Amino acid sequence: MSKSLKKGPYIDERVLKKIEGLKPDSAPIIKTWSRSCTIVPEMVGFTFGVHNGKDFIPVRVTEEMVGHKLGEFSFTTKFVRHGGKMQKEIEKGVPAATK
């Protein structure tokens, strides 16, 4: 749920301070733990290392991401796979038996 329009978006000042004076394409990966920081147009072109609880996931900010949060692009859980006999057959490349 986003903040009210009266309050405005949450933008971490430390993140803005890190990108201040840098060029988007030549800047190194900017590490941040601020997953709740809203992406603003000034961040477009930068690559952020967003912490997911274990590692820093590189997130390159594009124009379509403006208005979203940094944490939306750095998943905290890893999908392994669905289990079962059918999944094993799919991975082996064996065609499924028809009924």
MARMILO-724201 format. One record per atom (N, C-alpha, C): residue number from 1; atom name; z, y, x. Coordinates in steps of 0.05 Angstrom, whole numbers. Layout:
<recs>
(rec NUM; "CA"; (Z; Y; X))
...
</recs>
This chain:
<recs>
(rec 1; "N"; (0; -23; 17))
(rec 1; "CA"; (0; 0; 0))
(rec 1; "C"; (0; 25; 18))
(rec 2; "N"; (-17; 43; 12))
(rec 2; "CA"; (-20; 67; 29))
(rec 2; "C"; (1; 88; 21))
(rec 3; "N"; (5; 107; 39))
(rec 3; "CA"; (24; 128; 33))
(rec 3; "C"; (12; 147; 11))
(rec 4; "N"; (29; 163; -1))
(rec 4; "CA"; (20; 181; -21))
(rec 4; "C"; (2; 202; -9))
(rec 5; "N"; (-16; 213; -25))
(rec 5; "CA"; (-34; 234; -16))
(rec 5; "C"; (-18; 259; -7))
(rec 6; "N"; (4; 263; -19))
(rec 6; "CA"; (21; 286; -12))
(rec 6; "C"; (31; 284; 17))
(rec 7; "N"; (38; 260; 25))
(rec 7; "CA"; (49; 256; 52))
(rec 7; "C"; (27; 254; 73))
(rec 8; "N"; (4; 243; 66))
(rec 8; "CA"; (-18; 239; 85))
(rec 8; "C"; (-16; 213; 100))
(rec 9; "N"; (-36; 206; 116))
(rec 9; "CA"; (-36; 181; 130))
(rec 9; "C"; (-17; 181; 154))
(rec 10; "N"; (-7; 157; 161))
(rec 10; "CA"; (10; 155; 184))
(rec 10; "C"; (-7; 152; 209))
(rec 11; "N"; (-5; 171; 227))
(rec 11; "CA"; (-20; 170; 253))
(rec 11; "C"; (1; 172; 275))
(rec 12; "N"; (2; 152; 292))
(rec 12; "CA"; (22; 153; 314))
(rec 12; "C"; (14; 174; 334))
(rec 13; "N"; (32; 192; 340))
(rec 13; "CA"; (26; 214; 359))
(rec 13; "C"; (21; 203; 387))
(rec 14; "N"; (34; 181; 394))
(rec 14; "CA"; (31; 170; 421))
(rec 14; "C"; (2; 160; 425))
(rec 15; "N"; (-9; 148; 404))
(rec 15; "CA"; (-37; 138; 406))
(rec 15; "C"; (-56; 161; 410))
(rec 16; "N"; (-53; 183; 394))
(rec 16; "CA"; (-70; 206; 397))
(rec 16; "C"; (-67; 219; 425))
(rec 17; "N"; (-42; 219; 435))
(rec 17; "CA"; (-37; 230; 461))
(rec 17; "C"; (-52; 214; 483))
(rec 18; "N"; (-53; 188; 480))
(rec 18; "CA"; (-66; 171; 500))
(rec 18; "C"; (-96; 175; 501))
(rec 19; "N"; (-109; 181; 477))
(rec 19; "CA"; (-138; 185; 477))
(rec 19; "C"; (-146; 214; 482))
(rec 20; "N"; (-127; 232; 483))
(rec 20; "CA"; (-132; 260; 488))
(rec 20; "C"; (-145; 264; 515))
(rec 21; "N"; (-168; 277; 516))
(rec 21; "CA"; (-182; 283; 541))
(rec 21; "C"; (-199; 261; 552))
(rec 22; "N"; (-200; 238; 539))
(rec 22; "CA"; (-216; 215; 548))
(rec 22; "C"; (-243; 214; 533))
(rec 23; "N"; (-263; 203; 547))
(rec 23; "CA"; (-289; 199; 534))
(rec 23; "C"; (-289; 171; 522))
(rec 24; "N"; (-299; 168; 497))
(rec 24; "CA"; (-297; 142; 484))
(rec 24; "C"; (-309; 118; 499))
(rec 25; "N"; (-333; 121; 511))
(rec 25; "CA"; (-346; 98; 523))
(rec 25; "C"; (-335; 91; 550))
(rec 26; "N"; (-324; 110; 565))
(rec 26; "CA"; (-316; 105; 592))
(rec 26; "C"; (-286; 100; 594))
(rec 27; "N"; (-271; 101; 572))
(rec 27; "CA"; (-242; 97; 572))
(rec 27; "C"; (-235; 68; 575))
(rec 28; "N"; (-213; 62; 589))
(rec 28; "CA"; (-204; 34; 591))
(rec 28; "C"; (-191; 26; 564))
(rec 29; "N"; (-183; 1; 562))
(rec 29; "CA"; (-170; -9; 538))
(rec 29; "C"; (-143; 4; 535))
(rec 30; "N"; (-137; 16; 512))
(rec 30; "CA"; (-113; 31; 507))
(rec 30; "C"; (-94; 12; 493))
(rec 31; "N"; (-72; 3; 506))
(rec 31; "CA"; (-53; -15; 494))
(rec 31; "C"; (-35; -1; 475))
(rec 32; "N"; (-30; -14; 452))
(rec 32; "CA"; (-12; -2; 432))
(rec 32; "C"; (2; -23; 416))
(rec 33; "N"; (27; -18; 408))
(rec 33; "CA"; (42; -35; 391))
(rec 33; "C"; (42; -24; 363))
(rec 34; "N"; (30; -1; 358))
(rec 34; "CA"; (30; 12; 333))
(rec 34; "C"; (8; 1; 314))
(rec 35; "N"; (15; -21; 301))
(rec 35; "CA"; (-4; -34; 283))
(rec 35; "C"; (-7; -19; 257))
(rec 36; "N"; (12; -2; 250))
(rec 36; "CA"; (12; 12; 225))
(rec 36; "C"; (-2; 39; 227))
(rec 37; "N"; (-13; 46; 250))
(rec 37; "CA"; (-26; 71; 254))
(rec 37; "C"; (-53; 71; 240))
(rec 38; "N"; (-59; 92; 225))
(rec 38; "CA"; (-84; 94; 210))
(rec 38; "C"; (-106; 103; 230))
(rec 39; "N"; (-130; 92; 228))
(rec 39; "CA"; (-152; 99; 245))
(rec 39; "C"; (-164; 125; 235))
(rec 40; "N"; (-167; 144; 252))
(rec 40; "CA"; (-179; 170; 246))
(rec 40; "C"; (-205; 173; 261))
(rec 41; "N"; (-222; 192; 252))
(rec 41; "CA"; (-249; 195; 265))
(rec 41; "C"; (-248; 201; 295))
(rec 42; "N"; (-226; 212; 305))
(rec 42; "CA"; (-223; 217; 334))
(rec 42; "C"; (-222; 192; 350))
(rec 43; "N"; (-215; 169; 338))
(rec 43; "CA"; (-212; 144; 352))
(rec 43; "C"; (-238; 128; 354))
(rec 44; "N"; (-259; 136; 340))
(rec 44; "CA"; (-284; 122; 340))
(rec 44; "C"; (-295; 120; 368))
(rec 45; "N"; (-303; 96; 376))
(rec 45; "CA"; (-314; 91; 403))
(rec 45; "C"; (-294; 81; 423))
(rec 46; "N"; (-269; 84; 418))
(rec 46; "CA"; (-248; 74; 437))
(rec 46; "C"; (-242; 45; 432))
(rec 47; "N"; (-232; 31; 452))
(rec 47; "CA"; (-224; 3; 450))
(rec 47; "C"; (-193; 3; 453))
(rec 48; "N"; (-180; -7; 432))
(rec 48; "CA"; (-151; -9; 432))
(rec 48; "C"; (-142; -38; 436))
(rec 49; "N"; (-122; -42; 452))
(rec 49; "CA"; (-109; -68; 454))
(rec 49; "C"; (-86; -69; 435))
(rec 50; "N"; (-90; -81; 411))
(rec 50; "CA"; (-70; -81; 390))
(rec 50; "C"; (-53; -106; 393))
(rec 51; "N"; (-27; -103; 395))
(rec 51; "CA"; (-8; -125; 399))
(rec 51; "C"; (-5; -141; 373))
(rec 52; "N"; (-8; -168; 375))
(rec 52; "CA"; (-5; -185; 352))
(rec 52; "C"; (21; -201; 352))
(rec 53; "N"; (40; -194; 370))
(rec 53; "CA"; (65; -208; 372))
(rec 53; "C"; (66; -225; 397))
(rec 54; "N"; (42; -231; 408))
(rec 54; "CA"; (41; -248; 432))
(rec 54; "C"; (23; -235; 453))
(rec 55; "N"; (-2; -228; 445))
(rec 55; "CA"; (-22; -217; 463))
(rec 55; "C"; (-32; -190; 452))
(rec 56; "N"; (-48; -177; 469))
(rec 56; "CA"; (-62; -153; 461))
(rec 56; "C"; (-91; -161; 454))
(rec 57; "N"; (-98; -157; 429))
(rec 57; "CA"; (-125; -164; 420))
(rec 57; "C"; (-142; -139; 422))
(rec 58; "N"; (-165; -140; 437))
(rec 58; "CA"; (-182; -116; 439))
(rec 58; "C"; (-197; -111; 413))
(rec 59; "N"; (-194; -86; 403))
(rec 59; "CA"; (-207; -77; 378))
(rec 59; "C"; (-223; -52; 385))
(rec 60; "N"; (-250; -55; 382))
(rec 60; "CA"; (-267; -32; 386))
(rec 60; "C"; (-271; -18; 360))
(rec 61; "N"; (-264; 8; 358))
(rec 61; "CA"; (-264; 23; 333))
(rec 61; "C"; (-292; 33; 327))
(rec 62; "N"; (-301; 28; 303))
(rec 62; "CA"; (-327; 38; 294))
(rec 62; "C"; (-323; 56; 270))
(rec 63; "N"; (-344; 69; 260))
(rec 63; "CA"; (-342; 88; 238))
(rec 63; "C"; (-332; 75; 212))
(rec 64; "N"; (-339; 49; 208))
(rec 64; "CA"; (-331; 36; 184))
(rec 64; "C"; (-301; 30; 182))
(rec 65; "N"; (-287; 32; 205))
(rec 65; "CA"; (-259; 26; 206))
(rec 65; "C"; (-241; 50; 199))
(rec 66; "N"; (-253; 73; 197))
(rec 66; "CA"; (-237; 98; 192))
(rec 66; "C"; (-223; 95; 165))
(rec 67; "N"; (-197; 100; 165))
(rec 67; "CA"; (-181; 98; 141))
(rec 67; "C"; (-165; 72; 139))
(rec 68; "N"; (-172; 52; 155))
(rec 68; "CA"; (-157; 27; 156))
(rec 68; "C"; (-136; 29; 177))
(rec 69; "N"; (-119; 9; 179))
(rec 69; "CA"; (-97; 7; 198))
(rec 69; "C"; (-106; -9; 222))
(rec 70; "N"; (-95; -4; 246))
(rec 70; "CA"; (-102; -19; 270))
(rec 70; "C"; (-95; -48; 267))
(rec 71; "N"; (-73; -54; 254))
(rec 71; "CA"; (-63; -81; 251))
(rec 71; "C"; (-81; -99; 235))
(rec 72; "N"; (-99; -87; 218))
(rec 72; "CA"; (-117; -103; 201))
(rec 72; "C"; (-137; -118; 218))
(rec 73; "N"; (-142; -110; 242))
(rec 73; "CA"; (-163; -121; 259))
(rec 73; "C"; (-151; -138; 281))
(rec 74; "N"; (-125; -142; 282))
(rec 74; "CA"; (-112; -159; 302))
(rec 74; "C"; (-94; -179; 287))
(rec 75; "N"; (-104; -202; 282))
(rec 75; "CA"; (-90; -222; 265))
(rec 75; "C"; (-66; -233; 280))
(rec 76; "N"; (-44; -238; 265))
(rec 76; "CA"; (-20; -248; 277))
(rec 76; "C"; (-17; -278; 275))
(rec 77; "N"; (-34; -291; 259))
(rec 77; "CA"; (-34; -320; 258))
(rec 77; "C"; (-61; -330; 266))
(rec 78; "N"; (-62; -355; 276))
(rec 78; "CA"; (-87; -367; 285))
(rec 78; "C"; (-94; -390; 266))
(rec 79; "N"; (-118; -389; 254))
(rec 79; "CA"; (-127; -410; 237))
(rec 79; "C"; (-137; -433; 255))
(rec 80; "N"; (-126; -457; 252))
(rec 80; "CA"; (-135; -479; 267))
(rec 80; "C"; (-157; -494; 253))
(rec 81; "N"; (-151; -506; 231))
(rec 81; "CA"; (-171; -519; 214))
(rec 81; "C"; (-157; -532; 191))
(rec 82; "N"; (-173; -540; 171))
(rec 82; "CA"; (-163; -556; 149))
(rec 82; "C"; (-164; -585; 158))
(rec 83; "N"; (-145; -600; 150))
(rec 83; "CA"; (-144; -628; 158))
(rec 83; "C"; (-158; -646; 139))
(rec 84; "N"; (-155; -672; 144))
(rec 84; "CA"; (-166; -692; 126))
(rec 84; "C"; (-191; -706; 137))
(rec 85; "N"; (-198; -727; 123))
(rec 85; "CA"; (-221; -744; 131))
(rec 85; "C"; (-247; -729; 130))
(rec 86; "N"; (-250; -713; 109))
(rec 86; "CA"; (-276; -699; 106))
(rec 86; "C"; (-280; -678; 129))
(rec 87; "N"; (-259; -665; 137))
(rec 87; "CA"; (-262; -645; 159))
(rec 87; "C"; (-269; -659; 185))
(rec 88; "N"; (-258; -683; 190))
(rec 88; "CA"; (-264; -697; 215))
(rec 88; "C"; (-293; -706; 215))
(rec 89; "N"; (-304; -713; 192))
(rec 89; "CA"; (-332; -721; 191))
(rec 89; "C"; (-350; -697; 196))
(rec 90; "N"; (-342; -674; 185))
(rec 90; "CA"; (-358; -650; 189))
(rec 90; "C"; (-359; -643; 219))
(rec 91; "N"; (-337; -645; 233))
(rec 91; "CA"; (-336; -638; 261))
(rec 91; "C"; (-352; -658; 278))
(rec 92; "N"; (-352; -683; 270))
(rec 92; "CA"; (-368; -703; 285))
(rec 92; "C"; (-398; -701; 280))
(rec 93; "N"; (-405; -689; 257))
(rec 93; "CA"; (-433; -686; 250))
(rec 93; "C"; (-443; -709; 233))
(rec 94; "N"; (-425; -726; 223))
(rec 94; "CA"; (-433; -748; 206))
(rec 94; "C"; (-438; -737; 178))
(rec 95; "N"; (-461; -744; 166))
(rec 95; "CA"; (-466; -735; 139))
(rec 95; "C"; (-445; -747; 119))
(rec 96; "N"; (-437; -731; 100))
(rec 96; "CA"; (-417; -741; 80))
(rec 96; "C"; (-430; -762; 62))
(rec 97; "N"; (-414; -781; 54))
(rec 97; "CA"; (-424; -802; 37))
(rec 97; "C"; (-429; -791; 9))
(rec 98; "N"; (-452; -799; -2))
(rec 98; "CA"; (-458; -789; -29))
(rec 98; "C"; (-448; -809; -49))
(rec 99; "N"; (-441; -799; -72))
(rec 99; "CA"; (-430; -816; -94))
(rec 99; "C"; (-452; -827; -111))
</recs>
